[in-house]
């Protein structure tokens, strides 16, 4: 896996929309690329004719396919807000913020899974994590709303809202962790609430 991260796989996209994996010398589909992403395989997609890198547009296409297949993750209000940031002066900041937020979210999910697996001997309380996932998504949506004043140039209002939302998010996260800790304690003791 270390080789995958140091040297991304090259995917070529031909005019007929076919994707060719140069590492395996096979044609692949968008679904195959989605699996590669989930497995942590780094890849770059290039237009076979022009040589232009088109990785971003192919990844966006994978998201569109997933959203249209009924596996919707992105709420409509979030998509509207995201579109509203295109062309604005906050575009670069938002991109970095979203990247870091997703990294933190992924890291927290992995840590929680590890703790739960260790504490419960592999028994996984799915309902608790589904609820936490919904709460995390709500916090993420509120965070996106914080950026709305930045798009209109009201920096002081944005700063105030960011502070309020940060305090609220931290408080909610602490409540979630406390609740999870109590549930883990109950599971370890042999009882469930």
matplotlib code that plots the C-alpha trace (Angstrom):
import matplotlib.pyplot as plt

x = [0.0, 2.9, 3.8, 0.3, 0.6, 4.0, 3.2, -0.4, -1.9, -2.4, -5.8, -6.3, -9.7, -10.3, -12.7, -15.2, -15.4, -13.5, -11.1, -7.9, -5.8, -2.2, -1.1, -3.2, -3.5, -7.3, -10.3, -12.1, -15.4, -16.4, -17.5, -14.0, -12.5, -14.8, -13.6, -10.0, -10.8, -12.4, -9.3, -7.0, -5.5, -4.2, -4.8, -4.7, -6.9, -5.6, -7.3, -5.6, -5.7, -4.6, -2.7, -4.6, -5.2, -9.0, -9.0, -11.3, -14.0, -13.9, -14.1, -17.0, -18.7, -18.3, -20.1, -22.8, -23.4, -23.6, -26.0, -28.2, -28.2, -30.1, -27.0, -27.5, -25.1, -25.2, -28.3, -29.8, -29.3, -25.7, -25.3, -27.0, -24.7, -21.7, -22.7, -23.1, -19.4, -18.2, -16.6, -16.4, -13.3, -13.9, -13.6, -10.0, -10.6, -13.8, -12.0, -9.3, -11.8, -13.9, -10.8, -9.7, -13.2, -13.5, -10.1, -11.1, -14.5, -12.8, -10.2, -12.8, -14.9, -11.9, -10.9, -14.5, -14.7, -11.4, -12.5, -15.9, -14.4, -11.9, -14.5, -17.2, -15.2, -16.4, -20.0, -20.8, -23.8, -24.9, -27.8, -25.6, -23.3, -26.1, -27.4, -23.9, -23.6, -26.8, -25.6, -22.2, -24.0, -26.2, -23.1, -21.5, -24.5, -24.5, -20.8, -21.5, -24.1, -21.4, -19.7, -22.8, -21.9, -18.4, -19.8, -21.5, -18.4, -19.7, -16.6, -17.5, -20.8, -19.0, -16.5, -19.3, -21.2, -18.1, -17.3, -20.9, -21.0, -17.6, -18.7, -22.0, -20.3, -17.7, -20.5, -22.4, -19.3, -18.6, -22.2, -21.9, -18.6, -20.0, -23.0, -20.8, -18.6, -21.6, -22.8, -19.4, -19.4, -22.8, -21.7, -18.5, -20.5, -22.8, -25.9, -27.3, -29.4]
y = [0.0, 2.3, 2.1, 3.2, 6.3, 7.2, 6.7, 7.1, 4.8, 6.5, 6.2, 7.3, 8.5, 8.1, 10.0, 7.1, 7.7, 4.4, 4.5, 2.5, 1.6, 1.6, -0.3, -3.4, -2.9, -3.2, -1.0, 0.1, 1.7, 4.6, 1.9, 0.4, 3.8, 4.3, 1.0, 2.1, 5.3, 3.3, 1.0, 4.0, 3.6, 6.9, 7.6, 10.4, 10.5, 12.0, 12.8, 10.3, 12.8, 16.0, 14.7, 17.1, 15.9, 15.4, 13.7, 16.2, 16.0, 12.2, 12.1, 14.6, 12.3, 9.3, 11.4, 12.4, 8.7, 7.7, 10.6, 9.6, 5.9, 6.5, 6.6, 10.3, 11.7, 15.4, 17.3, 19.7, 22.8, 21.9, 21.6, 25.0, 26.6, 25.0, 26.2, 29.7, 29.8, 29.2, 32.3, 34.0, 35.1, 32.5, 29.6, 28.6, 28.8, 26.7, 24.0, 23.6, 23.8, 21.0, 18.9, 19.2, 18.6, 15.4, 14.2, 14.9, 13.2, 10.1, 10.0, 10.3, 7.5, 5.2, 5.9, 5.3, 2.0, 0.9, 1.8, 0.1, -3.0, -3.3, -2.5, -4.8, -7.7, -7.0, -6.4, -3.1, -0.9, 0.4, 2.5, 4.7, 5.4, 6.1, 8.7, 10.2, 10.3, 12.2, 14.7, 15.1, 15.8, 18.4, 20.1, 20.0, 21.7, 24.4, 25.0, 25.5, 28.1, 30.0, 30.8, 32.5, 36.0, 35.6, 35.3, 38.7, 40.3, 40.7, 39.4, 40.5, 38.7, 35.6, 35.7, 36.0, 33.1, 31.0, 31.4, 30.6, 27.5, 26.4, 26.6, 24.8, 22.1, 21.5, 21.3, 18.8, 16.7, 16.6, 15.5, 12.8, 11.6, 11.5, 9.5, 7.1, 6.7, 5.8, 3.3, 1.7, 1.5, -0.2, -2.6, -3.5, -4.1, -6.4, -4.3, -2.1, 1.1]
z = [0.0, 0.6, -3.2, -4.1, -2.0, -3.3, -7.0, -8.0, -10.6, -14.0, -15.6, -19.1, -20.4, -24.1, -26.3, -26.2, -22.4, -21.6, -18.7, -19.0, -15.9, -17.0, -13.9, -14.6, -18.4, -18.2, -18.9, -15.7, -14.9, -12.6, -10.1, -10.2, -9.5, -6.6, -5.1, -5.6, -3.6, -0.8, -0.7, -0.5, -3.9, -5.2, -8.9, -11.4, -14.5, -17.7, -21.0, -23.4, -26.3, -24.7, -21.6, -19.4, -15.9, -15.3, -11.9, -10.3, -12.9, -12.9, -9.0, -9.3, -11.8, -9.4, -6.7, -9.1, -10.0, -6.3, -5.6, -8.5, -7.6, -4.3, -2.1, -1.4, 1.2, 0.2, 1.3, -1.2, 1.1, 1.4, -2.4, -2.8, -0.3, -1.9, -5.4, -3.9, -3.0, -6.6, -8.0, -4.6, -2.7, -0.1, -2.6, -1.7, 2.0, 1.8, -0.2, 2.4, 5.2, 3.7, 3.1, 6.7, 8.0, 6.1, 7.3, 10.9, 10.5, 8.9, 11.7, 14.4, 12.8, 12.7, 16.3, 17.5, 15.6, 17.1, 20.6, 20.3, 18.8, 21.6, 24.3, 23.0, 21.7, 18.1, 18.9, 17.3, 18.6, 15.1, 16.3, 18.5, 15.6, 13.2, 15.6, 16.0, 12.2, 11.9, 14.6, 12.9, 9.6, 11.3, 12.8, 9.3, 7.8, 10.5, 9.9, 6.2, 7.2, 9.1, 5.8, 4.3, 5.7, 4.3, 0.8, 1.3, 2.8, 6.4, 8.1, 11.6, 11.4, 10.1, 12.9, 15.5, 13.9, 13.7, 17.4, 18.3, 16.1, 17.3, 20.9, 20.1, 18.1, 20.8, 23.4, 21.3, 20.6, 24.3, 25.0, 22.4, 23.8, 27.3, 26.1, 24.2, 27.3, 29.4, 26.8, 26.7, 30.4, 30.4, 27.7, 29.6, 32.8, 30.9, 30.8, 28.0, 28.2]

ax = plt.figure().add_subplot(projection="3d")
ax.plot(x, y, z, "-o")
ax.set_aspect("equal")
plt.show()
